[in-house]
């Protein structure tokens, strides 16, 4: 099994390119992921290279920027290439299968870029990063009556 889930902040704006021939979009960037254990009180982060393909690559490049919080789910991939100086270089990167825009260093106002309300409300960032929470009660219609959890006997 090769599955990776990361939450971190972009270290620079995503770089969008298109493959020669079929023109498939590919975005590359790196994210800073906090380490769980800090040495001697100093915050420590790992800088992880990410590759995103297709429409997700275009959306990531258009809507994300340096400092924004992002969630990535994907797989680890290794590859090698020959550098201009003739040496063999090895690269380990995350190929993203899912990308979630979790927030950012600037606040959102009202609706997000995709036409719906944001539902960031603190959550993944390890504290409230001044993101609004727009959670609303689900609409069950006339066919279902919501039950209060305190009324359930188990």
N, C-alpha and C positions, 0 to 999 in steps of 0.2 A: 504494500500500500504506500502510495506517495501522495500525501495530502498535507498542505500547509495552510494555516489561517493566521494572518497577521493584521494588526491594527497599528498604524503609525502615521507620521506626518511627512508630507513630501519635502524632500530636501532641495528641490528645484522644480521649475515648471516642467511638465511632461514634454518630451520631444516626439513629435508626430512625423512619421515617414510613410511612404507607400512603396510596396515591393515592386521591382521592375516586372513588366509583363502583365500580370493580372491586377496590379494596383491595390492589393490588400493593405489596409491601414495597420500600422504597428506603432504603438507608443511605448517609449522606454523612459523610466525614471527610477529614482531610488527613494525609499522611505526610511525614516529614523524610527526604530522600534525600541522603546525603553526596555532595559534589562530588569528583571524582577529583583535581583539582588544588586545593591549598589556597594561599591568599594569605598570604604572610609568616608561615607556621607556624600560622596560626589555622585551626581546622576550620570549614568552610563547608558549609551544607546548603541545598537548595532545598525549599520547602514546596509540595507538589503536592496539589490537591484531587481527591478520588476519589468516584465514584458507583457503587454496587453495587445491582443489582436482584434481586428474587425471593427464593428460598430462601437464596441466598448472602448476601443482605443481612441476613436474619434471623440466620443463623449468625454472620456477622461481628459484628453488634451484640451477640449473646449471649455470644460466646467471646473477643472481642478487646477490649482496653482500652488506654488511654494508655500509651505506652512499649513496647508489644509489637511484635515484628518481624513484618512481613507482606510477602508477595510478591504483586504485582499484574501481570496481563497483560490488556491491553485496547487501547482506541483513544482517540486525542485527539478531543475534541469541543468546538466553540465554539458559543456561543449568546449572545443578548443579550436584555435585558428593560428595561422602563421602571421606574425607581425611583420611590419615593413623591414625591420632590422634582421629578419630571418629566424627569430626565436619563436618557440611554440608557447602560446599563451592559453591559459585555462580559465574558464569563466563558469561560475555557479550563479544561477539566477532563478527567480520565481516566475513561472509562466502562469499568469492569472487566468482563471476560468470564470471567476465572479469578482466584480468590483462594486463596492458600496461607498457612496460619498457620505461620510459620517458627520461632517461639520467643518469648521475651519477657524482660522484665527480672527476673521471678521464675522460680524453677526449677519444673519439673514434677516430680511424684512418681509414679513407676510408669507407669500407663497414662494416656493422654490422655482428653479429654472424650468422644471418639467410640468408646471401647471398644478401641482398638488401641494398640500401643506407639508412642511418639514416635521419630522418627529424625532428630533435629535435629543432633546431634554437632558443633557448631561451624559448619562449612559457610559459609553465606551471610553471616554477620554480620561477616566480616573478622577473625575470631579466635574462640576458644572463649569463649562467654558462659555457661559453667558449665552447659550443657545436657547431659543424659545421652545417650549413644549406645547404642541397642539393636539394632544391626545383627546379624542372625543369618544363618547359612548357609542357602541355599535348600534345600528338601526336594525332591529329585529322584525319590524313590520307588525302586522296585526296577528300573525299566526303563532308567534312565540312569546311567552311571558317570561321575562328574566327572573331568576330565582336568587335571592340573597344567600351568600355563602353561609351565613349564620343559621339559616334554616335547614341546612343539610345535616343529618344525624351522624355522619362519619367523617 
